[in-house]
Amino acid sequence: MLPYILFGASIGAFVGYLIPPGGLFWFVIGAVSGFSVNYYLKYK
């Protein structure tokens, strides 16, 4: 689970560097997305 969250958070931080509203917002969105992908793949 941790690799998915870290990968999503790193993508979110990169996107947040380029697109407003900022890095922290996209970092959190990426981490939640990574968790969601892991959860989905676990129960698929």
QUISULSUL-V252685 format. One record per residue. N is the residue number from 1. RES is the residue in one letter. OMEGA is omega in radians with two decimals (NA if undefined). Layout:
BEGIN
n = <N & N>
res = <RES & RES>
omega = <OMEGA & OMEGA>
END
This chain:
BEGIN
n = <1 & 2 & 3 & 4 & 5 & 6 & 7 & 8 & 9 & 10 & 11 & 12 & 13 & 14 & 15 & 16 & 17 & 18 & 19 & 20 & 21 & 22 & 23 & 24 & 25 & 26 & 27 & 28 & 29 & 30 & 31 & 32 & 33 & 34 & 35 & 36 & 37 & 38 & 39 & 40 & 41 & 42 & 43 & 44>
res = <M & L & P & Y & I & L & F & G & A & S & I & G & A & F & V & G & Y & L & I & P & P & G & G & L & F & W & F & V & I & G & A & V & S & G & F & S & V & N & Y & Y & L & K & Y & K>
omega = <-3.09 & 3.11 & 3.11 & -3.13 & 3.14 & 3.11 & 3.10 & 3.13 & 3.12 & 3.06 & 3.10 & 3.11 & 3.11 & 3.12 & 3.12 & 3.07 & -3.07 & -2.98 & 3.04 & 0.34 & 3.05 & -3.04 & -3.08 & 3.13 & -3.11 & 3.05 & 3.14 & 3.11 & 3.12 & 3.12 & 3.11 & 3.11 & 3.09 & 3.08 & -3.13 & 3.11 & 3.11 & 3.13 & 3.13 & -3.12 & 3.13 & -3.07 & 3.14 & NA>
END
